[in-house]
Amino acid sequence: MSKTTRRHYPSKFKMRVALEVIKGDKTLSQVASENNIQPSVAAQWGDQLLEEGAEDVFGKTRQELERKKQEKAAEGEHDELLRTIGQLTVERDFLQRFCDEYGYDPGEVPGRKGQSS
């Protein structure tokens, strides 16, 4: 059983194929067969070009894409931590008001009022 490897295409080639797909002068199958690629790959490149814009869409390296994905994950984690901090602050403030209102001292051990050690 032989192992198949992915082919890597230059960004200029991808851009040319994507533009041909978007123009619509030829069918997707025609564009794919003329460029010796699968129609699904040609369609994917066309979609990427429309979604992300032409600016460096195919020139991004895997490291750049991975870095961007990690930054997005870190940003989500940061937002979650901020929400947790906010929730804890609200709870602490509520408990502090409750203690102040009813004269409860959280540092005092219950049942040991007035007793000396």
C-alpha positions as CSV (number, residue, x, y, z in Angstrom):
1,M,0.0,0.0,0.0
2,S,1.6,3.3,-1.0
3,K,1.3,6.4,1.0
4,T,-0.1,9.4,-0.9
5,T,1.2,12.8,-0.2
6,R,-0.5,16.2,-0.5
7,R,0.6,18.3,-3.4
8,H,1.5,21.9,-2.6
9,Y,0.7,24.5,-5.2
10,P,2.3,27.9,-5.5
11,S,0.1,30.8,-4.5
12,K,0.2,32.3,-8.0
13,F,-1.2,29.1,-9.4
14,K,-4.0,29.0,-6.8
15,M,-4.9,32.6,-7.5
16,R,-5.1,32.0,-11.2
17,V,-7.3,29.0,-10.8
18,A,-9.5,30.7,-8.3
19,L,-10.0,33.7,-10.6
20,E,-10.9,31.3,-13.5
21,V,-13.5,29.7,-11.3
22,I,-15.0,33.0,-10.1
23,K,-15.1,34.5,-13.7
24,G,-17.4,31.7,-14.7
25,D,-16.4,31.6,-18.4
26,K,-15.7,27.9,-18.0
27,T,-17.3,25.2,-15.9
28,L,-15.7,24.1,-12.7
29,S,-14.9,20.7,-14.3
30,Q,-13.2,22.4,-17.3
31,V,-11.1,24.7,-15.1
32,A,-10.1,21.7,-12.9
33,S,-9.2,19.4,-15.8
34,E,-7.2,22.1,-17.6
35,N,-5.1,22.7,-14.5
36,N,-4.9,19.0,-13.5
37,I,-6.6,19.3,-10.1
38,Q,-9.8,18.0,-8.5
39,P,-12.9,20.1,-9.1
40,S,-13.5,20.3,-5.3
41,V,-10.0,21.8,-4.9
42,A,-10.7,24.5,-7.5
43,A,-14.1,25.2,-5.9
44,Q,-12.5,25.5,-2.5
45,W,-9.9,28.0,-3.8
46,G,-12.6,30.1,-5.4
47,D,-14.6,30.1,-2.2
48,Q,-11.5,31.1,-0.2
49,L,-10.8,34.0,-2.6
50,L,-14.4,35.3,-2.2
51,E,-14.4,34.9,1.6
52,E,-11.0,36.2,2.6
53,G,-10.3,38.6,-0.3
54,A,-7.4,38.5,-2.7
55,E,-4.9,40.0,-0.3
56,D,-2.4,37.3,0.4
57,V,-5.1,34.6,0.7
58,F,-3.0,31.8,-0.7
59,G,0.4,33.1,0.4
60,K,-0.2,32.4,4.1
61,T,2.1,29.9,5.6
62,R,0.9,27.1,7.9
63,Q,2.7,28.8,10.7
64,E,0.8,32.0,10.2
65,L,-2.5,30.2,10.1
66,E,-1.6,28.2,13.2
67,R,-0.5,31.4,15.0
68,K,-3.7,33.1,14.1
69,K,-5.7,30.1,15.4
70,Q,-3.8,30.1,18.7
71,E,-4.3,33.9,19.1
72,K,-8.1,33.4,18.6
73,A,-8.1,30.6,21.2
74,A,-6.1,32.7,23.7
75,E,-8.5,35.6,23.1
76,G,-11.5,33.3,23.9
77,E,-9.8,32.0,27.0
78,H,-9.0,35.6,28.1
79,D,-12.7,36.6,27.6
80,E,-13.9,33.6,29.7
81,L,-11.5,34.5,32.5
82,L,-12.7,38.1,32.5
83,R,-16.3,36.8,32.7
84,T,-15.3,34.6,35.7
85,I,-13.6,37.4,37.5
86,G,-16.6,39.6,37.0
87,Q,-19.0,37.0,38.3
88,L,-16.7,36.4,41.4
89,T,-16.6,40.1,42.1
90,V,-20.4,40.4,42.0
91,E,-20.7,37.4,44.4
92,R,-18.1,38.9,46.8
93,D,-19.7,42.3,46.8
94,F,-23.1,40.6,47.5
95,L,-21.7,38.6,50.4
96,Q,-20.0,41.7,51.8
97,R,-23.2,43.7,51.8
98,F,-25.0,40.8,53.4
99,C,-22.4,40.5,56.2
100,D,-22.4,44.3,56.7
101,E,-26.2,44.4,56.8
102,Y,-26.6,41.6,59.4
103,G,-23.5,42.3,61.4
104,Y,-21.8,39.1,60.6
105,D,-17.9,39.0,60.7
106,P,-16.7,36.2,58.4
107,G,-13.4,36.1,60.3
108,E,-15.1,35.2,63.5
109,V,-15.6,31.5,64.3
110,P,-19.2,30.6,65.1
111,G,-19.9,29.5,68.7
112,R,-16.7,31.0,70.1
113,K,-18.1,34.5,70.9
114,G,-16.8,35.8,74.1
115,Q,-14.8,32.6,74.8
116,S,-11.1,32.9,75.4
117,S,-8.5,30.3,74.4
